[in-house]
């Protein structure tokens, strides 16, 4: 495995071994895309850290996970760490404005999930749970939202308005107590997010910053029903990302191209949140969340070109 084409083929073969049917569907969807569609790919506009470390790892082939010692390419998708040939210090880290919980379907193949990218690149702000082992969210509904399309979903720009409804229902009164729960994952909440109990509703910006956590479901679209109907997720504000199109090489047949992979959904939500709620100019602050995704996208595209399928 000394050339790009060999390593790319190895990556594709590994995916085929994990799920031939799904991989075939993904490859077929890739074939439908013309070179010009790749040329217009928004991934090419990202401000990314150097991917030289991934280039080197690609040439050297699979390496061991420093924890479980399994043979992996680039990172271990069960331990959420880079492999030995990818030094952690050469992987960018991203600081997020919100905490993120990812609820993973138990039947979702670990090696096919992009959720691990978020944990690798924003380890302090991302937690992955395997369903049905998920937290209770009921008492924190005033500061949590779920990213999922549906008839009651709202756009990112409307988050502040809809979170108001929870404070008006008296949730604000318990905000001070709930924020004192000993949850290590929320220890790094910035001081400006702490609210005076007597100032539940003020400006649009302060309402927006009341949002402290976003939940994403990591699953094939056909498997989401089991999770989305769980009573622990009922009553949460739902947000839908309607204007973005997926670049994922495993796009599922029969689903619109606005149905994003997990890491794409996280990235695009944060970009919109930064602009619509924080009201700040976006200058690539979260682009490195797609550090692995963009590299693998190019790798698989090139593998198919080498195979003469494009």
Secondary structure, DSSP 4 states (H G I P E B T S, - for coil): --SHHHHHHHHHHHHHHH-HHHHHHHHHHHHTS-HHHHHT-GGGG------HHHHHHHHH--EEBTTT--EESSEETTTTEEBTTS-GGGS-----SSEEEEEE-TTS-GGG-SHHHHHHHSTTTEEEEETT-----GGGGGGEEEE--STT-B-GGGHHHHHHHHHHTTGGGGHHHHTTS--GGGTT--GGG---TT-SS--HHHHHTT--EEEEEES-GGGHHHHHT-GGGTT-EEE---S-----TTPPTTS-TT---HHHHHHHHHHHHHHHTS-----STTGGGGHHHHHHHHHHHHHHHHTT--
